[in-house]
């Protein structure tokens, strides 16, 4: 009878050890996922900042180009004639009700 009790204790200890290793494995995977999520958030924020810097630089370049164009545009001469053109209204087609 003592032999059977010893086998049960060994089996219970083995099952408990495997369960503890499984729990530690699950916790390690959870921590690893949290670290990956944190690293991705840092990378996303870095990429967003780089994109904003590029857009800001592009806007500044475009504004500089517009300023150069407006400064280089020649004002109309005094003898140039300015013609105003209005749009011609299109006729409205009306259908008779049946």
C-alpha positions in Angstrom: 0.0 0.0 0.0 2.9 2.4 0.8 4.2 1.8 -2.8 0.9 3.1 -4.3 0.9 6.2 -2.1 4.4 7.0 -3.1 3.5 6.7 -6.8 0.5 9.1 -6.3 2.7 11.7 -4.6 5.3 11.4 -7.4 2.5 11.7 -10.0 0.9 14.7 -8.2 4.3 16.5 -7.9 5.0 15.8 -11.6 1.6 17.2 -12.6 2.0 20.3 -10.4 5.5 20.9 -11.8 4.2 20.7 -15.4 1.4 23.0 -14.5 3.8 25.5 -12.9 6.0 25.4 -16.0 3.0 26.0 -18.2 1.9 29.0 -16.1 5.4 30.4 -16.3 5.4 29.9 -20.0 2.1 31.7 -20.5 3.3 34.6 -18.3 6.5 34.9 -20.3 4.6 35.0 -23.6 2.3 37.7 -22.1 5.3 39.8 -21.0 6.9 39.3 -24.4 3.8 40.5 -26.2 3.6 43.6 -23.9 7.2 44.4 -24.8 6.5 44.1 -28.5 3.4 46.3 -28.2 5.4 48.9 -26.4 8.2 48.8 -29.0 5.6 49.1 -31.8 4.0 52.2 -30.1 7.4 53.8 -29.9 8.1 53.1 -33.6 4.6 54.4 -34.6 5.2 57.6 -32.7 8.6 58.0 -34.3 7.2 57.4 -37.8 4.4 59.9 -37.1 6.8 62.5 -36.0 9.0 62.0 -39.1 5.9 62.2 -41.3 4.8 65.4 -39.7 8.3 66.9 -40.1 8.3 65.9 -43.8 4.8 67.4 -44.3 5.9 70.6 -42.5 9.0 70.9 -44.6 7.0 70.3 -47.8 4.5 73.0 -46.8 7.3 75.4 -46.1 8.9 74.7 -49.4 5.5 75.2 -51.2 5.0 78.5 -49.4 8.5 79.6 -50.4 7.7 78.7 -54.0 4.5 80.7 -53.9 6.3 83.7 -52.4 8.9 83.5 -55.2 6.2 83.2 -57.9 4.2 86.1 -56.6 7.3 88.3 -56.2 8.5 87.4 -59.8 5.0 87.9 -61.3 4.9 91.2 -63.3 2.0 93.5 -62.4 -0.2 94.5 -65.4 1.0 97.5 -67.3 -1.0 100.7 -67.2 -2.0 100.4 -70.9 -3.2 96.8 -70.6 -7.0 96.4 -70.9 -8.8 94.3 -68.4 -11.8 92.4 -69.7 -14.4 90.9 -67.4 -16.2 87.9 -68.7 -19.5 86.6 -67.3 -20.8 83.1 -67.8 -23.8 82.7 -70.1 -26.7 81.1 -68.2 -27.7 77.7 -69.8 -31.4 77.4 -70.8 -33.4 75.1 -68.5 -35.2 72.3 -70.4 -38.7 71.8 -69.1 -40.7 68.7 -69.8 -44.4 68.6 -69.8 -46.1 66.4 -67.3 -47.9 63.5 -68.9 
